[in-house]
Amino acid sequence: MQFDNEARVFFSAKSENESFARLFAAGFLTQLDPTISELTDVKTAVSEAVTNAIIHGYENQTGMVELFCGYAGNHIYIEVADKGKGIENVEQAREPLYTSKPEMERSGMGFTIMETFMEHVRIESKVGEGTRIFMEKTLAKE
Amino acid sequence: MELKFKRKNKTLIIQISGEIDHHTSTELRRQTESALEQMGGRNIIFGFQEVTFMDSSGIGVMIGRYKQIQSLGGRIAIACPNEKVEEIIRLSGLSRLLPSFPTLNEAIAYAEGRESDAV
C-alpha cells in the first residue's frame, strides 16, 4: 500500500497512554482537515483498539502497543497491534455486548464501536502471538 | 477528568469534566462509589455537559452503577450528553436503562419520578 503520508509509534501498554494514542492519531490526521465528528470517530475507534490491547492483549502486564496512521488521498488507515495473548474466537469477540472480562465492568462494545465509527475493520489474531486491528475510513471532501 | 459531587434530595449529581476512557473510568468508579457511601442518595445523575470524550469504558462504569442503584430501588440518568456520547449509549442498547436528557432539571425530574415537572 502506497501512502501519501504515514506515522508509526510504539508505546507501553499502560492505560495512561490511551489519551496519548488518541491525540497522536488526531494530530496526524488533522492534516486532512477532517470534521470534528470524523476526528471524534477516529479517536473513539483508536481508544477502543488500544484499550483492548492493554486489557485483553497484555492483561495489564508489560508490553508494547503499536499504532500506525496513514492516508492516501482522503482515505485513512489505522492499525493497532499488540504481541499479547491473542484472541481465541474473533467472531465471538466481535459480537455486541460480549466481554471476556465482565468482572472489570467492561461493556463488550469495543468492536461494535470500531465497526460503527470506521467503515472497515479487519482483525488478525493468533493465540500466543498477538492481535492486529486494521481500520479504514474515507473522509468526506467538501 | 474532574468530578464534582452534589446531593439534591435523594439524588447524587456527578458533574464530569474531561475525558472518560479505560484509564479515567477507574477513578470515576472509585469516586462515585465513595460519594454514594459518604453522601448517600438513591438515584444518580451523570452530568455530561463538560465531557469532551467517552469510549465504551464509560458505558461499563454506568452499567455497573445502574446495577448498584437498581438494588436500592433508584434510577440513573445522564444529563446533557453530546451527540457522540448519545450514539455510544444508543449502540449499547442501554437508552432505556440509562436515559439521556438535554438538561439537568429534566434528568433530576426523571430520577425523582416526577417527569411531568421537567420543563
Interface residues (C-beta under 8 A of the other chain):
Chain A: S15 E16 E18 S19 R22 S37 T40 D41 K43 T44 S47 E48 T51 I54 I55 P96 L97 M104 E105 R106 S107 G108 M109 G110 T112 I113 T116
Chain B: E19 D21 H22 H23 S25 T26 R29 F53 D55 S56 S57 I59 G60 V61 I63 G64 E83 K84 E87 I88 L91 S92 G93
